[in-house]
Amino acid sequence: MQRIRITYTKTGDLRYTSNLDVQKIWERFLRRAHLPVAYSQGFHPQPRINQACPLPLGMSSRCELLDFWLKENFLVSQVKDALENSKPPGLDILFVKEVDLNLSPLQTRVLSSEYQVHLLDGVSKNELQTQINEILKMVSILRERRGKIYDLRPLIEEIHIMEGREIISQGIYMRLSAREGATGRPDEVLSALGIQVSDTSIQRIGLILENE
């Protein structure tokens, strides 16, 4: 048996595909690639495919992670070639590597997500910096998600204005907690800043894993 980790993009219309549907896309994708995916045990065996961290709808990504298990061992180059020949639109394979079979599930290893937010309309840099400073000074930012009150402030690990070579136009970098039960969303941070999500373009640019 072999465990393979894929780093891939999620762009174009794929941005509007739910996490559950992305799982189904990968199942079909791997079948078309003729890779012998291993299945779970029990009465309802499922393909052993493990996603890292759900991406909110409408956001693109250049760093999505997925593990899957193969019943046979292949060269990493063989796996990558098989995937390249059958990938769906909006999904590009960036990296393929083999990882230890005994590592804990991928979703339990994610600590933080990094985001790059492009501001589509002009915003005063001084005003934006003032808003960010106010957020950073707050001890608590109570918000509601799915009918439950939670504190957004401890989920914001880092936030600052991005300029110059890093992006084409002024924008915001965010590093948000992505632990189980403690996940920050960039759209909720933007709302706290008084910025409409519809006035931005959001891309996930990094996933930080425990001990990696």
N, C-alpha and C positions, 0 to 999 in steps of 0.2 A: 504493500500500500504506500501511497505517496500523497503528501499535502502540498498544494500549490497556492501561492499568494499572487494575486493580480492587482496591479494599480492601473486604474482606467479613468477616462473622462466621462462626464455626463453632460452633454451639451445639446443644443438644438431642441427639437420637440421632446426629446427624452427628459428634459427638465420638468415636464409636466406629467411624468409617469410616477406613480406611487411606489413606495418601497416594496410593497407586496408584488406589484406588477413587474418591477425590476427583477425580483427573484424569479418570476416565471420566465422573463426574457432570458436570464442566464441559463435556466434549465434547457430552454429550446436551443440557445446558442451553443451550449456544450454538446447537445445531441447532434446538431448540424456539424460540429467540429469533429465528430466521431471519436470523442474522448470517453473512455470507460469510467464514468463517474461512479463512485461507491455509494451505496444506499444505507440508510439507518436500519436498525433491527426493529422487530415488533410487527403488529398487525397491519400498520399502515406505513410501510417503508417510504422514506422521502430521500431525494438526492442530498448528499452531504455537501451543502453549499452554505457558507457562513458569511453574511455581510457585516461590515464593521459598524456603521453608524448611519441611521436614516438621514437623508438629505431632504429638507423642506421643499415642497413643491414650488416650482418656478425658479429655483436656484440652480446654477450650473456648478460644475466641479471639475478640477483637474487632478484629483487625488483620491478618488473612491477606492476602497480596498475590499477585496473579497477572497476568501479561502475556499477551495474545494478539494475533495479527496478523490484520488484515482485508485482503481483496483489494481492497476499495473504501474510500474515505474517507467517514466519517459525522460529523455533529455529535456531540459528547460527549453532549448531551442526548438524542439519538436512541438512542444505544447504551444509555444508562441506562434509558430508557423500555422498550426491548425486553427488557432483562434483568429489570426489575421485574415484567413481565407473565408471566414463566415461571420464577421462581426456586423451587427446592425448599425444603422445610421445614428450618429450622436455618441457612439461608444468607441473610443480609441484605446488600444492597449498600450500603456506606457512602459510598464515593467512586469516581468514574470520571474518569480523565484521560488525555489523549494524551501519550505520551512519545516521545523520539527513537528512530528506527528503529535507529540505530547504537550504542545503549547496549549494554554487555556483558550476557550472560545474567543474569537476575534473581537466580538462586541464587548467583552468584559475587559479588554486590554486598552480600549480607547480612553484617554484622559482628557484631551482637549481637541477642539476643532479651530482652525484658523480660517478667517474669511477676509476677502477683499471686496469692499463696497464702493462701486463707482457712483458718483453723484451726477445724475444726468442734467440737472439744472444748476446754474451758478449759485454758489453759496459763499457768503463772506467767510474767509478763513478765520478772522478774529472771532466772529460770532460762533462758528463751529467749534473752535478751540475752547471758547467760554462754556459752551454746552457740554463738551467732553469733560472739562475740569469740574463742572458741577456734578456730573455723574460720578466721577472718581471720588469726590469728597463725601458723597452720600454714604451713610452707614447701612441703609436699607432702601430697597426699591420694591414695594409690594405691588404685585400684578396678579391677574387672574388668567389661568389657563385651564380649559375644559372644566370650568365651574369650581376650580380650586385656587385658593390664594397661595402664592409662593413669593419668595424673595429673589429678585433678579440680580441684586448687587453682587452677592458672592459668586455668581456664575460668570461675571465679567472679570477675566484674569488680566487682560491687557486691551487697551484701545488707544489709538493715536491716529493723527492725520498722516496720510501718505501723499508724497509729492515727488516731483522730479522723475528720475529714471524708473522708479518702481512701477509706476502706472502712467498712462497717457495723460490723464487729467486728475484733478484733486479728488481724493477719496479717503476712505477710512479703513484701517486695519483693525480687526478684532480677533482676539483669542478667547474663546469661550469654553467653559467646562462642558465636557461631553460624557461625564460618568453616568452610570446607570442611576436613574432617579434624580440626577442633578445636571440637566442639560440646558444650556443657554441657547437661545435662538437669535440670530442677527436681526430679524424683523422686529422682535420685541425690544431689542436695544435701540433700534432706529426710532421706534415709537416713543421710547423714553427720552430720546434726543429731540423729539418734535419733528422728525423727518418722515415724510410719506414713503412707504416702501415702493409705491408706483413711480417715484421719482429717482429710483436707484436701480442698479444692476448688481446682483450679489453672486459672488463665486467663492466656493470653498477651495482653499489653496493648500491646506495641509491638515493631516490628522496625526496627533501625537500619541504614541502608544507607550504603555508601561514597559520599562526596561528595554526600549528599542530606540 
